[in-house]
Amino acid sequence: MVISSYLKRKRDKTPLNARLYWLALTFCFLAVIGGSAPAAAQTTNGISQPASGDTISGVIEVRGTAVHPNYLRYELAFLRQDVPGAEWIVFAEGAEPVTDGVLAVWDTTVGRSIGSPVFPDGRYQLRLRVVKTDFNYDEYFVTDLIIQNEGPTATPTPDETAVALTATVAAVPAQPTGSSDSSFQQPTPLPSLTPFPTPTPPPTVIGATPTAPQAGGDTGDGGLIGQLEAVETTQMGEAFLLGMRLTGGLFLAAGLYLLLRWAGRRLWHLYWTKKGE
């Protein structure tokens, strides 16, 4: 009671202008705090969607903020987190700053229709790089992002498998003996394979000496030695002798020419020497 009476007397003594002043100051303070908090949240760079640990599929929007006083551009890149030695690959970029908006539309099913998915199912990282006019940059990451476009294959339990087999057997009606209308037909026998023809042995030449197998796999007429033996050596010998004869004749003619030339010069020199005497 004493404290409340004191506060009441204190409030009554406070001038009205002072009350209005403090009330207006309090209102401005609350307005500044309430208005600055959303602005600060909107100008915080980074990826807001998807978040780390999310599982995504199909076509999604990558949302976030990419702004800076010296803004040049932004880049979005992905990394296969479950592949050792994988490198960052840029898949989207923008020239205009973005504040709490769509940075890119990411189609995680690209290439799946032809059996070569660009983004196979697995664990990924996303990177937002905000590049400045001086070509320095700030980076922001989203980790443990799982792409799952192919649903997991359900594994039936043993009880479910047994029930399914029982239902299948029960659904097959029993057929009378000798009936031609049967659900289970005998498989058509496969045609017999045509045997390969028996190779015909080569004709045996009377009086010929069989050739022994040679080392290195050269056997019979198919080997190198057999081919050399099959070459006709008589013609080669005659050609060699003919070449030797032609070569010897050319050398003999050249020697005779040089001898006659030397003898002619010698006689001519003697003739002029005697004539001068």
Secondary structure, DSSP 8 states (H G I E B T S, - for coil): -HHHHHHHHHHHHS-HHHHHHHHHHHHHHHHHHHHHHHHHHHT--EEEES-TT-EE-SEEEEEEEE--TTEEEEEEEEEETTSTT---EEEEEESS-EEEEEEEEEETTTTGGGT--SS-SEEEEEEEEEEETTS-EEEEEEEEEEE--S-------HHHHHHHHHHHHHHS----TT-S--SS---------------------TT-------GGG--GGGSHHHHHHTS-HHHHHHHHHHHHHHHHHHHHHHHHHHHHHHHHHHHHHHHHHHHH-
